[in-house]
Amino acid sequence: MPVLALDLLRNASEKFSTDARLIIGMARIYESLNDLENSVAMYKKVLSLDASNIEALASLGAHFFYSDQPELSIRYYRRLIQVSLGIISSYT
């Protein structure tokens, strides 16, 4: 079933190339299949479309943290904090 879902999402993302939600779906499926290489690539693609995507920032930060690359991890977490503070300040 995951392969069918990936095929459907891939076809849809070719048709709607600027919709980050489709790519997030692909990244989640790859992550659940423990295909971290493709999952990271999809999350990076999401950030190229939407630089403030909280899920992609958090997932990449966690990936690099647990891959013993804290210098990369901190970049994503810092951006995540900036985005979060921007959201919070827009409500006040």
matplotlib code that plots the C-alpha trace (Angstrom):
import matplotlib.pyplot as plt

x = [0.0, 2.7, 4.1, 0.7, 0.4, 3.8, 3.0, -0.3, 1.4, 4.3, 1.9, -0.1, 3.1, 4.1, 0.8, 0.7, 4.4, 4.0, 1.8, 4.0, 1.3, 1.8, 5.5, 5.0, 2.9, 5.6, 8.2, 6.0, 5.6, 9.3, 10.0, 7.5, 9.3, 12.7, 13.9, 15.6, 17.5, 14.4, 12.5, 15.2, 15.2, 11.5, 11.6, 14.3, 12.1, 9.3, 11.5, 12.4, 8.7, 7.8, 10.7, 8.4, 7.0, 7.2, 7.0, 9.8, 12.0, 11.4, 11.9, 15.2, 16.4, 15.7, 17.2, 20.5, 20.6, 20.3, 22.8, 25.4, 25.4, 24.4, 25.8, 23.2, 20.5, 20.8, 20.3, 16.9, 15.9, 16.9, 14.7, 11.9, 12.1, 12.1, 9.1, 7.3, 8.0, 6.7, 3.5, 3.1, 3.8, 1.2, -1.4, -0.5]
y = [0.0, 2.6, 2.1, 2.8, 5.9, 7.1, 6.6, 8.6, 11.4, 11.5, 11.8, 14.5, 16.4, 16.4, 18.0, 20.4, 21.1, 24.0, 22.1, 21.3, 19.1, 16.4, 16.3, 16.3, 13.2, 11.5, 12.4, 10.9, 7.7, 7.4, 8.1, 5.4, 3.0, 3.9, 5.3, 8.3, 9.4, 10.0, 11.4, 14.0, 14.8, 15.3, 17.5, 19.7, 20.0, 21.1, 23.8, 25.0, 25.6, 26.8, 28.0, 28.2, 24.7, 23.7, 19.9, 19.9, 22.1, 20.0, 16.7, 17.8, 19.2, 15.9, 13.9, 15.8, 15.8, 12.0, 11.6, 13.3, 16.5, 19.1, 22.0, 21.3, 20.5, 23.8, 25.7, 24.0, 24.4, 28.1, 28.7, 26.8, 29.1, 32.2, 30.9, 30.1, 33.5, 35.1, 33.2, 34.0, 37.7, 37.9, 36.9, 39.6]
z = [0.0, 0.7, -2.8, -4.3, -2.1, -3.1, -6.8, -6.4, -4.5, -7.0, -10.0, -8.2, -7.3, -10.9, -11.8, -8.8, -8.4, -5.9, -3.4, -0.4, 1.2, -1.4, -0.8, 2.9, 2.5, 0.5, 3.2, 5.9, 4.0, 3.3, 7.0, 8.1, 5.7, 7.3, 4.0, 5.7, 2.6, 0.5, 3.5, 4.1, 0.4, 0.4, 3.5, 1.9, -1.2, 1.0, 2.5, -0.9, -1.6, 1.9, 4.1, 7.1, 7.1, 10.8, 10.2, 7.7, 9.9, 13.0, 11.1, 9.5, 12.9, 14.6, 11.7, 11.9, 15.7, 15.8, 13.0, 15.2, 13.1, 15.7, 13.7, 11.0, 13.5, 15.2, 11.9, 11.5, 15.2, 15.1, 12.0, 13.7, 16.7, 14.4, 12.6, 15.9, 17.3, 14.2, 14.5, 18.2, 17.7, 14.9, 17.5, 20.0]

ax = plt.figure().add_subplot(projection="3d")
ax.plot(x, y, z, "-o")
ax.set_aspect("equal")
plt.show()
